Amino acid sequence: MRVSTNTNSMTAMRYVQQRTEEQSIQNEQLSSGDRIARAEIDPAGLAISEGMRARIRSNYQAERNSNDSISLLQVAEGSLGVMQGMGIRLRELAMQSANDTLGDGERTVIDSEFQQLKQEVKRITASTTFNGNHIIKGSDSVYDLQVGINGTAQNDRLRYDMGKVMDADGNFGIGNVDLKTKYSAQNSLTKIDKMMSDIGASRAQLGSMETRVQSVIQNLQVYRENTSASNSKIRDTDVAAEAANRIKTQIGQSASLAMLKISNDAPGMILKLVS
């Protein structure tokens, strides 16, 4: 028996400190719901989980981007719908002016409305914007829609390019058209038909893109659900398991404290040998 160095007490103290640290970690895990409350608990799991959390956050932004993209497409498609309705009226006026039952005076009145509608088509083409960006101006309306979470153009971006489906130059080719004579009215029909065909093709393109972006949103939501489930398995606390471990740790801590008291009291027995 020794007095100077109480190794039993040192061992018991080490276990008390160990159990206390374990209990502290378990309290953090249970109160926060985060199994990896500290990086030291699972460094590899933390690295994997943080990567997943970054992808999940980016996924939410990609979904917001996709919804904003749909809004942009709907604004463009709505303006084109108005223009297509105006095109129908332009053709109606051209048909009316092409008939020989009218005189020059009546054709002048008809052409006045025709010119006003032409100017409105031109104005809508130039003024339709989304957040300050022209979206139906033809060659000037080229935008990348970031709907994926990475930087690959083929996989993560959709290109909005009205110049590929719509030729808005020269006010769709009707810039110099008038209905002042029977012959000009007759010749205008082909040009008006081409304008309406371009606008119709553009609306179909926008509608197809809207459907595609809706599919993108659904895919993003499924991806986020699966990634969140995977991250939960790595990161979230199993409350039942940790509660059981905490009770086990408390029992171990109580036993270690009891042994520490016994170890500290043991050197006192030496007094009986020297008394």
Helices and strands as residue ranges (DSSP letters): H 7-32, H 43-97, H 104-127, E 129-130, E 133-134, E 142-146, H 153-156, E 157-161, G 162-164, H 182-235, H 239-265, G 266-269, H 270-274
